[in-house]
Amino acid sequence: MFKMSALAGVMILSTALWAADNELTPAEKKAGWILLFDGKSFAHWDDPTKRTPPGDSFVIEDGCLKSTSHPKITEDLFSADTYGDFELVWDWKISPKGNSGLKYRIQDHVFLPDVRVPRFEPNVNAALQNRRTDRPAKGQDYVIGFEYQMTDNATNSDAMRNGKLHQTAALYDIFPPVKDATKAIGEFNQSRLVARVGHVEHWLNGERVMEGSLQAPDVAASMAKRWGEGSAVYELLVKQPVKACHISLQNHDDVAWFKNIKIRRMP
């Protein structure tokens, strides 16, 4: 089945050469691809300007979804629909020293007030146990899921920690990429994500750079180390009770651009 997935990936990469930005070719339509961004609207996304006004974490600019720096509420941009097994492609670029990600197999998200805490992880676990009923004017909506990392490998401080576990195309904090296939900062990269049952593949600029299982012991070990064994976040990411999940583009308080976002469901 992974040979079929690879062939489909070759098809989308090759046909993209003939497609205008944010459009599907006839071949892509026939193969079941869905265009998630038309270059001019939040169609297919949970419009943040309507969900959480002012919703200034993302704007549409020059045919791209653009994450902004220093929004009033730092929040991801969620897909309107949910997905089980899928293949996803997108183009992206990051600002110098920037950090972003694409989250998938999302299990939950929780609001954190704009307060300074000694450690981030205990604050998230506490927020899950005691959810706020109000919505302050400032803060962060934290998404609990798995992350395809996108960052400036050379100069982002987080990317330089923990070996390659926080570098572009890593399954963040769990599996590193086998190589750095990123383009220069300022150029668009093309990413591809295959998620089928527990198996995931991260591709970057035509190369498969990470492959692994979300049921692997490494996942539980990573969650225990970061979040604490048995904690609320640990239980969600190890057991993964939600099967049909939203995907999200991350706002990490840095500027990033996304376009040509296409998805197809896999049987």
Summary of the structure (lengths in Angstrom):
residues: 267
radius of gyration: 17.6
end to end distance: 10.4
largest distance: 52.8
contacts: 835
relative contact order: 0.23
helix: 20%
strand: 34%
